[in-house]
Amino acid sequence: MHDVVATLLVAVAAFFGTMTDNFVAFSAQLAITPAAKHRRASVGHFAGVGVLVILSAGAGTALSEFPVRWVGILALAPALLAVHAWRTRHDANRSVARGTVATGLVTIAFGGDNLAVWIPLLRANGVLGGALIAGVFVLLDLVLIGCAEAFARRPRVIEFSQRWAPMCTPFLYGFLAVIILWQCQWF
């Protein structure tokens, strides 16, 4: 039971750590999109996250030939993303798209950090743990979509997120690098 709780907590941390940029971009996108098109944009975002989960699971399966400890080397990716996020924390230039396909593609484009974290996470937790993590990601993405919809109506919230997310993201990536190393039995 302890392993299930630990897996759930890691899944939640991994989701929030990697989806900060997606949340800010998606909220900003919804804020400038007519309300009638919000559902299409939400479907596109959800589909994009689904593609990222499938890619992560597939890559994790391809890595099954390697010992889990070796997969921990992929923790370098979120560590480097933490450094990059810290260096570019003042760069607020982000483009936004509005339709289903465009939103899905933007979500996937923002998903490089997701893949870097989710691949070793899914690989290290096996089939059942990976399924649990994927389920958590699906549920949390639905929550993210609902929150983004609510936040899209509040410009102050978007401004706050855009101001503080760049400062928090490097620390979240660093935390995720440590989590990956722990999950891959480095310590």
C-alpha positions, 0 to 999 in steps of 0.5 A: 500500500505504501508503494501505491501512495508513493507512486500516486504522490510521484505522479502528482508531483511529475504532472504539476512539475511538467505541466506548469508551462502548459497550464500558463500557455493554455490559460492564456490561449483560452483567455483570447479564444472566443468562449464558443471555441473553448471546448475544441481547444480543451479537446486538443489539449487533452489529446496532446497530453494523451499523445505525450503519455503514449509516447512516454510509455512507448519509449519506456517500454523500448528502454525495458532492455536496460536496467532501471538504474541506467534509465536514471541517467535520463534525470539529466533532462529535467536537471538541464531543463531546470537550468534552462528554465532558470536562465530563461525565466524572464522570457515571456514570449509565448505564442498561442493557438486556438483550434483543436489541432493547433492546441494539441500540437502546441501541447505536444510542442510544450511536452519535451519536458513531459517526455524527459520526466515521464519516460523514466518515471513510467519505465521505473514503475512497471506496467501496473505503476505506469498505468496508475501514473497514466491514470493520474495524469488523465485525471489531473489533466481534466482538472487542469483543463477545468482550472484553465477554463476558470482562470481564462476569465480572470486576467489577474490570475493569468498575470500572477501565473505568468509572473511566478511560474517562471520562478517556480519551474526551475525548482520543480524540474530540479525536484523532478530530477531528484525524484527520477534518481530516487525512482531509478534506485540511485539512492 
